Amino acid sequence: MSSRRWADGQTLYDVVPGLDTLIEITGRYLVLRAYLLARATAEMAAVLIVEQGESTGIVDEGTALLVVRALAESAAATERAIDGSS
């Protein structure tokens, strides 16, 4: 089922409601160097991904946290580029 959903062109953001917002917030916390808040928000996002495991194919929190970390680091890099900060 999950491979069919991904094949239909849906992204992780499509199958996990609210994930985009949590990733954006986590990225912003990384830019601000508020690492404890970034970690807490990332953990919430990971839980959401695991809760949608049937759709995402990600059923353990460790893997979900790695995915969230990659997405949040990308969001942080984008925000830094937009802001012109390092």
C-alpha positions in Angstrom: 0.0 0.0 0.0 2.7 2.5 0.9 4.6 2.0 -2.3 1.4 2.7 -4.2 0.9 6.0 -2.4 4.5 7.0 -3.1 4.1 6.0 -6.7 1.0 8.2 -6.9 3.3 11.2 -6.5 2.6 11.9 -2.8 5.4 13.0 -0.6 6.0 12.4 3.1 4.4 15.8 3.7 1.3 14.7 1.9 0.8 11.6 4.1 1.8 13.1 7.5 -0.5 16.0 8.4 1.3 18.9 10.0 4.8 17.5 9.2 5.7 20.5 7.0 5.0 22.9 9.9 7.0 20.9 12.4 10.0 20.6 10.0 9.9 24.4 9.3 9.9 25.1 13.1 12.7 22.6 13.8 14.8 24.2 11.0 14.2 27.6 12.5 15.2 26.4 15.9 18.4 25.0 14.4 19.2 28.4 12.8 18.6 30.1 16.1 20.8 27.5 17.8 17.9 26.5 20.1 19.0 22.9 20.1 16.8 21.6 22.9 13.7 23.0 21.2 14.8 21.7 17.9 15.2 18.2 19.4 11.8 18.3 21.1 10.1 19.4 17.9 12.0 16.8 15.8 10.8 14.1 18.2 7.2 15.2 17.8 7.6 15.1 14.0 9.1 11.6 14.3 6.2 10.4 16.3 3.8 11.7 13.7 5.7 9.8 10.9 5.6 6.6 12.9 1.9 7.0 13.6 1.4 7.1 9.8 3.6 4.1 9.4 1.2 2.3 7.2 1.4 5.1 4.7 5.0 6.2 5.2 6.6 2.7 5.5 8.5 4.1 8.5 7.6 2.2 11.6 10.4 2.9 14.1 11.1 6.2 15.8 14.9 6.1 15.2 14.5 5.9 11.5 11.8 8.6 11.6 14.1 10.9 13.6 16.9 10.4 11.0 14.4 11.5 8.3 13.3 14.5 10.3 16.9 15.5 11.0 17.7 15.5 7.2 14.5 17.5 6.4 15.1 20.0 9.2 18.8 20.5 8.3 17.6 21.2 4.7 15.0 23.6 6.0 17.6 25.4 8.2 20.0 25.7 5.2 17.2 27.2 3.1 16.4 29.7 5.9 20.0 30.6 6.3 20.3 31.2 2.5 17.2 33.4 2.5 18.3 35.3 5.6 21.9 35.6 4.4 23.2 34.4 7.7 25.6 31.5 8.4 
